[in-house]
Amino acid sequence: MAAFPFRIDARDGRARTGMIQTPRGEIRTPAFMPVGTAGTVKALTVDQVRQAQADIILGNTYHLMLRPTAERVARLGGLHKFMRWDGPILTDSGGFQVMSLSKISKVKEEAVTFQSHLDGSRHVLSPERSIEIQADLLGSDIVMQLDECVAWPAEEPRAAEGMRLSARWAERCKAAFGARDTQALFGIQQGSVYEPLRRESAERLIEIGFDGYAIGGLAVGEGHAAMCEVLDFAPAMLPDERPRYLMGVGKPIDIVEAVARGVDMFDCVLPTRSGRHGQAWTWDGPINLKNARFAEDEAPLDEASPCPASSAYSKAYLHHLVRADEILGQVLLSWHNVAFFEGLMAALRQAIAEGRLDAFRKDFAARQ
Ligand SMILES: CNc1nc2cc3c(=O)[nH]c(N)nc3c(CCN)c2[nH]1
């Protein structure tokens, strides 16, 4: 197991900024990972994703094992070659997607069994199979353990049951992963909103030993305030010297507040999904280009941005594309949004390096 070097260059309160060194390139932290679920960051070429300043993207075991199958991706040279992304890729392990997407699924000690949401075919995903898919077949750089993300709200006994199953699966994933030294394996903390469960989960993961530690079980409907309450104690339970990844987060304000509480890595479909529906994220909050007020607005979304989608096209043109349901509208807004999220991460890294994160947080919250 390779504990990729993680250099922390500066701290501001509980926030950290630094860099994770991987065989396929550096990851500047705090980092945002655009989601490339089925081998594509939807509507964008890998060159546009790179130009938007993303260092790492996320792939999904669940989707790729169903289509085109992990074996086919392997026969075609692995996920990096298949999709032409030459930077680091983190893959999620599939359990969360089974619960949120597949029609029928059963969670047992041995494995999760489920029916494909595409054609109803039956599949089995065990901790060992998830590791094989991610590490051997897709060729992921950062592999996630298979876990059970319990639906919210969960009573404490149910949350404890899911957290303990995830801890047992963590053990099996570590054993299946073995001594690979060019790939990393991350554990996932569970325990819902309960501090004692979050602590037990963290202690069990640290006992097993991982290259990085994710905070799972959040951004599942609890809302910003409840998520921040958990983040007031959960990240600090995880090793200070390893990367901490908050899964599925989130809106810009969620990211800002989680960075301030010690989180280093994020992923969310929001920039691309909202872009496909006409929404653009800006420093003054989200806007929807469908709105008539943009019909003759000649200004770009952000003229200071290095991303052409943000600085070279008028809002009037984007309004037209969205109203006409033109594919280019989805492309340009997805591209702008990913660039905006990466610009937010760059601003956070700089604020931490200069010791002015609190001022940044106040200004940002006031403008959203
Ligand atoms: C959108 N909200 C959200 N919450 C998550 C929790 C987990 C979680 O608890 N475990 C895993 N494996 N993935 C999660 C994901 C998927 C991240 N791409 C989540 N997404």
Ligand as a Chemical Component Dictionary entry (heavy atoms), coordinates in Angstrom:
data_LIG
# 
_chem_comp.id                   LIG 
_chem_comp.type                 NON-POLYMER 
_chem_comp.pdbx_formal_charge   0 
_chem_comp.three_letter_code    LIG 
# 
loop_
_chem_comp_atom.comp_id 
_chem_comp_atom.atom_id 
_chem_comp_atom.alt_atom_id 
_chem_comp_atom.type_symbol 
_chem_comp_atom.charge 
_chem_comp_atom.model_Cartn_x 
_chem_comp_atom.model_Cartn_y 
_chem_comp_atom.model_Cartn_z 
_chem_comp_atom.pdbx_ordinal 
LIG C1  C1  C 0 -23.805 13.548 -2.761 1  
LIG N1  N1  N 0 -23.622 13.097 -1.405 2  
LIG C2  C2  C 0 -22.839 12.016 -1.150 3  
LIG N2  N2  N 0 -22.714 11.495 0.095  4  
LIG C3  C3  C 0 -21.897 10.423 -0.046 5  
LIG C4  C4  C 0 -21.460 9.471  0.895  6  
LIG C5  C5  C 0 -20.654 8.409  0.456  7  
LIG C6  C6  C 0 -20.226 7.360  1.375  8  
LIG O1  O1  O 0 -20.551 7.371  2.574  9  
LIG N3  N3  N 0 -19.486 6.335  0.858  10 
LIG C7  C7  C 0 -19.112 6.298  -0.463 11 
LIG N4  N4  N 0 -18.357 5.247  -0.869 12 
LIG N5  N5  N 0 -19.468 7.257  -1.338 13 
LIG C8  C8  C 0 -20.263 8.300  -0.920 14 
LIG C9  C9  C 0 -20.696 9.271  -1.862 15 
LIG C10 C10 C 0 -20.318 9.226  -3.316 16 
LIG C11 C11 C 0 -19.205 10.229 -3.568 17 
LIG N6  N6  N 0 -18.937 10.393 -4.988 18 
LIG C12 C12 C 0 -21.523 10.310 -1.395 19 
LIG N7  N7  N 0 -22.139 11.326 -2.074 20 
# 
loop_
_chem_comp_bond.comp_id 
_chem_comp_bond.atom_id_1 
_chem_comp_bond.atom_id_2 
_chem_comp_bond.value_order 
_chem_comp_bond.pdbx_ordinal 
LIG C1  N1  SING 1  
LIG N1  C2  SING 2  
LIG C2  N2  DOUB 3  
LIG C2  N7  SING 4  
LIG N2  C3  SING 5  
LIG C3  C4  SING 6  
LIG C3  C12 DOUB 7  
LIG C4  C5  DOUB 8  
LIG C5  C6  SING 9  
LIG C5  C8  SING 10 
LIG C6  O1  DOUB 11 
LIG C6  N3  SING 12 
LIG N3  C7  SING 13 
LIG C7  N4  SING 14 
LIG C7  N5  DOUB 15 
LIG N5  C8  SING 16 
LIG C8  C9  DOUB 17 
LIG C9  C10 SING 18 
LIG C9  C12 SING 19 
LIG C10 C11 SING 20 
LIG C11 N6  SING 21 
LIG C12 N7  SING 22 
# 
